[in-house]
Amino acid sequence: MVNYLIDIKSDYWQIDSSGTKYSFYFDFIPDGYFRETIKKITYNILTIGNTTVATQNRYNYALKHVF
């Protein structure tokens, strides 16, 4: 289990993993409920550590094209 210093209330997260900085944006999601749900899911997956930060960053980037 990995613990990142993330302010879950913020719509912008910056995570340093293995010397690389990854940025996560959630401000493009129009509905507050979906935004909060996606942030919680992303945070839980990052803390469990079953996928890498780079993979989660790609998922977050792909979400921009959906909304």
N, CA, C and O atoms as CSV, one atom per row, in Angstrom:
chain,resi,resn,atom,element,x,y,z
A,1,MET,N,N,0.842,-1.177,0.000
A,1,MET,CA,C,0.000,0.000,0.000
A,1,MET,C,C,0.888,1.242,0.000
A,1,MET,O,O,1.801,1.359,0.818
A,2,VAL,N,N,0.620,2.160,-0.913
A,2,VAL,CA,C,1.409,3.378,-1.081
A,2,VAL,C,C,0.590,4.551,-0.561
A,2,VAL,O,O,-0.624,4.610,-0.757
A,3,ASN,N,N,1.260,5.477,0.099
A,3,ASN,CA,C,0.572,6.647,0.625
A,3,ASN,C,C,1.135,7.901,-0.045
A,3,ASN,O,O,2.280,8.278,0.205
A,4,TYR,N,N,0.337,8.543,-0.890
A,4,TYR,CA,C,0.734,9.784,-1.546
A,4,TYR,C,C,0.098,10.951,-0.808
A,4,TYR,O,O,-0.989,10.822,-0.245
A,5,LEU,N,N,0.778,12.086,-0.814
A,5,LEU,CA,C,0.217,13.298,-0.222
A,5,LEU,C,C,-0.669,13.968,-1.265
A,5,LEU,O,O,-0.208,14.788,-2.059
A,6,ILE,N,N,-1.938,13.607,-1.249
A,6,ILE,CA,C,-2.892,14.105,-2.231
A,6,ILE,C,C,-4.023,14.811,-1.498
A,6,ILE,O,O,-4.597,14.275,-0.551
A,7,ASP,N,N,-4.334,16.021,-1.949
A,7,ASP,CA,C,-5.514,16.720,-1.449
A,7,ASP,C,C,-6.679,16.302,-2.326
A,7,ASP,O,O,-6.840,16.803,-3.439
A,8,ILE,N,N,-7.493,15.381,-1.820
A,8,ILE,CA,C,-8.555,14.792,-2.638
A,8,ILE,C,C,-9.623,15.823,-3.021
A,8,ILE,O,O,-10.393,15.591,-3.954
A,9,LYS,N,N,-9.679,16.947,-2.319
A,9,LYS,CA,C,-10.660,17.986,-2.648
A,9,LYS,C,C,-10.205,18.845,-3.823
A,9,LYS,O,O,-11.016,19.545,-4.429
A,10,SER,N,N,-8.931,18.798,-4.145
A,10,SER,CA,C,-8.391,19.587,-5.250
A,10,SER,C,C,-8.686,18.896,-6.586
A,10,SER,O,O,-8.742,17.668,-6.662
A,11,ASP,N,N,-8.872,19.701,-7.634
A,11,ASP,CA,C,-9.099,19.147,-8.976
A,11,ASP,C,C,-7.801,18.960,-9.748
A,11,ASP,O,O,-7.829,18.577,-10.917
A,12,TYR,N,N,-6.672,19.224,-9.115
A,12,TYR,CA,C,-5.365,19.058,-9.748
A,12,TYR,C,C,-4.439,18.367,-8.755
A,12,TYR,O,O,-4.230,18.850,-7.642
A,13,TRP,N,N,-3.894,17.244,-9.168
A,13,TRP,CA,C,-2.946,16.508,-8.336
A,13,TRP,C,C,-1.623,16.406,-9.079
A,13,TRP,O,O,-1.604,16.202,-10.293
A,14,GLN,N,N,-0.536,16.543,-8.369
A,14,GLN,CA,C,0.783,16.321,-8.938
A,14,GLN,C,C,1.499,15.305,-8.064
A,14,GLN,O,O,1.687,15.522,-6.867
A,15,ILE,N,N,1.897,14.193,-8.672
A,15,ILE,CA,C,2.507,13.090,-7.943
A,15,ILE,C,C,3.896,12.848,-8.499
A,15,ILE,O,O,4.089,12.775,-9.713
A,16,ASP,N,N,4.860,12.725,-7.603
A,16,ASP,CA,C,6.229,12.403,-7.983
A,16,ASP,C,C,6.448,10.915,-7.727
A,16,ASP,O,O,6.368,10.451,-6.589
A,17,SER,N,N,6.724,10.179,-8.791
A,17,SER,CA,C,6.932,8.737,-8.671
A,17,SER,C,C,8.183,8.359,-9.449
A,17,SER,O,O,8.253,8.554,-10.663
A,18,SER,N,N,9.152,7.826,-8.757
A,18,SER,CA,C,10.414,7.384,-9.362
A,18,SER,C,C,11.111,8.512,-10.114
A,18,SER,O,O,11.715,8.284,-11.163
A,19,GLY,N,N,11.027,9.717,-9.584
A,19,GLY,CA,C,11.707,10.849,-10.198
A,19,GLY,C,C,10.947,11.500,-11.334
A,19,GLY,O,O,11.437,12.463,-11.923
A,20,THR,N,N,9.767,11.006,-11.660
A,20,THR,CA,C,8.949,11.573,-12.725
A,20,THR,C,C,7.705,12.193,-12.108
A,20,THR,O,O,7.062,11.589,-11.249
A,21,LYS,N,N,7.366,13.406,-12.549
A,21,LYS,CA,C,6.174,14.078,-12.032
A,21,LYS,C,C,4.998,13.806,-12.968
A,21,LYS,O,O,5.086,13.982,-14.183
A,22,TYR,N,N,3.908,13.376,-12.364
A,22,TYR,CA,C,2.677,13.107,-13.106
A,22,TYR,C,C,1.604,14.065,-12.633
A,22,TYR,O,O,1.462,14.307,-11.435
A,23,SER,N,N,0.842,14.614,-13.583
A,23,SER,CA,C,-0.232,15.542,-13.259
A,23,SER,C,C,-1.574,14.894,-13.565
A,23,SER,O,O,-1.767,14.291,-14.621
A,24,PHE,N,N,-2.482,15.028,-12.632
A,24,PHE,CA,C,-3.837,14.514,-12.784
A,24,PHE,C,C,-4.792,15.695,-12.728
A,24,PHE,O,O,-4.757,16.485,-11.784
A,25,TYR,N,N,-5.646,15.813,-13.741
A,25,TYR,CA,C,-6.616,16.895,-13.821
A,25,TYR,C,C,-8.021,16.307,-13.758
A,25,TYR,O,O,-8.317,15.296,-14.395
A,26,PHE,N,N,-8.876,16.955,-12.980
A,26,PHE,CA,C,-10.259,16.514,-12.876
A,26,PHE,C,C,-11.238,17.648,-13.147
A,26,PHE,O,O,-12.449,17.456,-13.034
A,27,ASP,N,N,-10.737,18.820,-13.500
A,27,ASP,CA,C,-11.607,19.972,-13.699
A,27,ASP,C,C,-12.433,19.900,-14.976
A,27,ASP,O,O,-13.372,20.680,-15.135
A,28,PHE,N,N,-12.119,19.003,-15.873
A,28,PHE,CA,C,-12.849,18.881,-17.125
A,28,PHE,C,C,-14.135,18.060,-16.973
A,28,PHE,O,O,-14.969,18.054,-17.879
A,29,ILE,N,N,-14.304,17.369,-15.844
A,29,ILE,CA,C,-15.492,16.556,-15.621
A,29,ILE,C,C,-16.616,17.492,-15.176
A,29,ILE,O,O,-16.490,18.172,-14.158
A,30,PRO,N,N,-17.725,17.529,-15.943
A,30,PRO,CA,C,-18.735,18.559,-15.710
A,30,PRO,C,C,-19.552,18.391,-14.429
A,30,PRO,O,O,-19.888,19.389,-13.791
A,31,ASP,N,N,-19.874,17.186,-14.045
A,31,ASP,CA,C,-20.766,16.954,-12.910
A,31,ASP,C,C,-19.954,16.693,-11.643
A,31,ASP,O,O,-19.022,15.889,-11.650
A,32,GLY,N,N,-20.311,17.370,-10.565
A,32,GLY,CA,C,-19.593,17.233,-9.312
A,32,GLY,C,C,-19.613,15.818,-8.758
A,32,GLY,O,O,-18.615,15.359,-8.202
A,33,TYR,N,N,-20.746,15.112,-8.902
A,33,TYR,CA,C,-20.840,13.746,-8.393
A,33,TYR,C,C,-19.861,12.828,-9.113
A,33,TYR,O,O,-19.132,12.069,-8.475
A,34,PHE,N,N,-19.845,12.895,-10.443
A,34,PHE,CA,C,-18.927,12.052,-11.213
A,34,PHE,C,C,-17.473,12.429,-10.949
A,34,PHE,O,O,-16.603,11.560,-10.884
A,35,ARG,N,N,-17.216,13.715,-10.801
A,35,ARG,CA,C,-15.854,14.181,-10.525
A,35,ARG,C,C,-15.354,13.602,-9.199
A,35,ARG,O,O,-14.243,13.078,-9.122
A,36,GLU,N,N,-16.176,13.700,-8.167
A,36,GLU,CA,C,-15.776,13.180,-6.861
A,36,GLU,C,C,-15.624,11.666,-6.885
A,36,GLU,O,O,-14.711,11.127,-6.259
A,37,THR,N,N,-16.498,10.979,-7.593
A,37,THR,CA,C,-16.420,9.515,-7.681
A,37,THR,C,C,-15.153,9.081,-8.404
A,37,THR,O,O,-14.473,8.158,-7.954
A,38,ILE,N,N,-14.826,9.729,-9.510
A,38,ILE,CA,C,-13.620,9.378,-10.266
A,38,ILE,C,C,-12.365,9.691,-9.453
A,38,ILE,O,O,-11.390,8.942,-9.507
A,39,LYS,N,N,-12.384,10.789,-8.703
A,39,LYS,CA,C,-11.235,11.117,-7.849
A,39,LYS,C,C,-11.056,10.071,-6.754
A,39,LYS,O,O,-9.929,9.670,-6.467
A,40,LYS,N,N,-12.142,9.627,-6.141
A,40,LYS,CA,C,-12.055,8.603,-5.094
A,40,LYS,C,C,-11.533,7.285,-5.654
A,40,LYS,O,O,-10.699,6.626,-5.033
A,41,ILE,N,N,-12.026,6.904,-6.827
A,41,ILE,CA,C,-11.561,5.661,-7.454
A,41,ILE,C,C,-10.078,5.765,-7.788
A,41,ILE,O,O,-9.312,4.838,-7.525
A,42,THR,N,N,-9.674,6.890,-8.366
A,42,THR,CA,C,-8.264,7.088,-8.712
A,42,THR,C,C,-7.393,7.042,-7.463
A,42,THR,O,O,-6.342,6.401,-7.464
A,43,TYR,N,N,-7.818,7.709,-6.408
A,43,TYR,CA,C,-7.051,7.723,-5.165
A,43,TYR,C,C,-6.932,6.308,-4.582
A,43,TYR,O,O,-5.852,5.893,-4.162
A,44,ASN,N,N,-8.043,5.580,-4.561
A,44,ASN,CA,C,-8.013,4.217,-4.024
A,44,ASN,C,C,-7.088,3.307,-4.824
A,44,ASN,O,O,-6.346,2.515,-4.244
A,45,ILE,N,N,-7.125,3.413,-6.130
A,45,ILE,CA,C,-6.254,2.582,-6.973
A,45,ILE,C,C,-4.790,2.951,-6.757
A,45,ILE,O,O,-3.929,2.073,-6.711
A,46,LEU,N,N,-4.503,4.245,-6.623
A,46,LEU,CA,C,-3.123,4.665,-6.386
A,46,LEU,C,C,-2.610,4.173,-5.034
A,46,LEU,O,O,-1.460,3.749,-4.930
A,47,THR,N,N,-3.446,4.225,-4.003
A,47,THR,CA,C,-2.991,3.808,-2.686
A,47,THR,C,C,-2.883,2.297,-2.558
A,47,THR,O,O,-2.021,1.798,-1.835
A,48,ILE,N,N,-3.744,1.565,-3.247
A,48,ILE,CA,C,-3.647,0.100,-3.227
A,48,ILE,C,C,-2.386,-0.335,-3.959
A,48,ILE,O,O,-1.713,-1.276,-3.539
A,49,GLY,N,N,-2.071,0.341,-5.042
A,49,GLY,CA,C,-0.830,0.084,-5.765
A,49,GLY,C,C,-0.895,-1.058,-6.760
A,49,GLY,O,O,0.139,-1.615,-7.129
A,50,ASN,N,N,-2.102,-1.421,-7.205
A,50,ASN,CA,C,-2.177,-2.515,-8.172
A,50,ASN,C,C,-1.897,-2.067,-9.610
A,50,ASN,O,O,-1.715,-2.911,-10.488
A,51,THR,N,N,-1.859,-0.779,-9.862
A,51,THR,CA,C,-1.391,-0.254,-11.145
A,51,THR,C,C,-0.362,0.836,-10.856
A,51,THR,O,O,-0.335,1.400,-9.762
A,52,THR,N,N,0.467,1.122,-11.827
A,52,THR,CA,C,1.495,2.146,-11.634
A,52,THR,C,C,0.876,3.535,-11.765
A,52,THR,O,O,-0.228,3.700,-12.284
A,53,VAL,N,N,1.607,4.512,-11.286
A,53,VAL,CA,C,1.157,5.898,-11.404
A,53,VAL,C,C,1.093,6.301,-12.871
A,53,VAL,O,O,0.193,7.042,-13.270
A,54,ALA,N,N,2.026,5.827,-13.672
A,54,ALA,CA,C,2.035,6.143,-15.105
A,54,ALA,C,C,0.780,5.605,-15.793
A,54,ALA,O,O,0.204,6.277,-16.648
A,55,THR,N,N,0.361,4.406,-15.426
A,55,THR,CA,C,-0.845,3.823,-16.011
A,55,THR,C,C,-2.074,4.634,-15.615
A,55,THR,O,O,-2.926,4.916,-16.458
A,56,GLN,N,N,-2.174,5.007,-14.360
A,56,GLN,CA,C,-3.295,5.822,-13.907
A,56,GLN,C,C,-3.291,7.190,-14.578
A,56,GLN,O,O,-4.352,7.749,-14.858
A,57,ASN,N,N,-2.108,7.728,-14.837
A,57,ASN,CA,C,-2.011,9.006,-15.530
A,57,ASN,C,C,-2.549,8.876,-16.953
A,57,ASN,O,O,-3.239,9.772,-17.438
A,58,ARG,N,N,-2.241,7.784,-17.614
A,58,ARG,CA,C,-2.780,7.563,-18.967
A,58,ARG,C,C,-4.296,7.419,-18.938
A,58,ARG,O,O,-4.975,7.928,-19.830
A,59,TYR,N,N,-4.839,6.741,-17.937
A,59,TYR,CA,C,-6.290,6.621,-17.798
A,59,TYR,C,C,-6.922,7.988,-17.592
A,59,TYR,O,O,-7.953,8.298,-18.190
A,60,ASN,N,N,-6.301,8.809,-16.741
A,60,ASN,CA,C,-6.813,10.142,-16.483
A,60,ASN,C,C,-6.785,10.995,-17.749
A,60,ASN,O,O,-7.724,11.741,-18.025
A,61,TYR,N,N,-5.701,10.879,-18.514
A,61,TYR,CA,C,-5.593,11.639,-19.774
A,61,TYR,C,C,-6.664,11.190,-20.763
A,61,TYR,O,O,-7.238,12.013,-21.475
A,62,ALA,N,N,-6.935,9.882,-20.807
A,62,ALA,CA,C,-7.943,9.356,-21.733
A,62,ALA,C,C,-9.342,9.832,-21.378
A,62,ALA,O,O,-10.189,9.963,-22.262
A,63,LEU,N,N,-9.598,10.089,-20.114
A,63,LEU,CA,C,-10.904,10.572,-19.695
A,63,LEU,C,C,-11.222,11.935,-20.291
A,63,LEU,O,O,-12.390,12.258,-20.505
A,64,LYS,N,N,-10.200,12.739,-20.563
A,64,LYS,CA,C,-10.441,14.060,-21.157
A,64,LYS,C,C,-11.156,13.940,-22.498
A,64,LYS,O,O,-11.955,14.805,-22.857
A,65,HIS,N,N,-10.872,12.881,-23.230
A,65,HIS,CA,C,-11.477,12.699,-24.549
A,65,HIS,C,C,-12.917,12.221,-24.442
A,65,HIS,O,O,-13.689,12.368,-25.389
A,66,VAL,N,N,-13.286,11.652,-23.304
A,66,VAL,CA,C,-14.658,11.184,-23.106
A,66,VAL,C,C,-15.571,12.352,-22.766
A,66,VAL,O,O,-16.700,12.429,-23.252
A,67,PHE,N,N,-15.077,13.264,-21.928
A,67,PHE,CA,C,-15.909,14.378,-21.509
A,67,PHE,C,C,-15.645,15.579,-22.386
A,67,PHE,O,O,-16.254,16.631,-22.192
